[in-house]
């Protein structure tokens, strides 16, 4: 069984930074790829970043150079460092466990002045 708990969302001004965290329970974290997705109002959920094993990363074109995904297997946590945030980054951000096909509850990120 797995649970994912996201944190770190909030309101930030354009150009600012946030770091999202996703803490996992269960024994499969270290053998699973993990991802961050986001869903803006009226839009489909989209992949933001993915980290597979050992630590191969992939990013959406829209966030390359601004966002960094990382993982700490000892803490069973995956992070998303978001820099140079733009209003179009506003969305609910979800953590995803590929092996268990499981989603976290989401955390709201709002970029606005």
GISUL-V299979 format. One line per field, one symbol per residue. phi: phi as a letter, one per 30 degrees, with the letter a starting at -180 (. if undefined). burial: # if it has 24 or more other ideal C-beta (glycine too) atoms within 12 Angstrom, else .. Layout:
phi=???
burial=???
This chain:
phi=.bbbbdajdlcbdejdbbbcbbcccjccedccdbbccbbceibddbdcabbccdadcbbdedceiccbcabbddchbccbdcchdbedddadcccbcddchbcddjbdcbcac
burial=.#.######..#.....#######....##.#######.#.....######.....#.##..#..######....#######..##..##########...###.######..
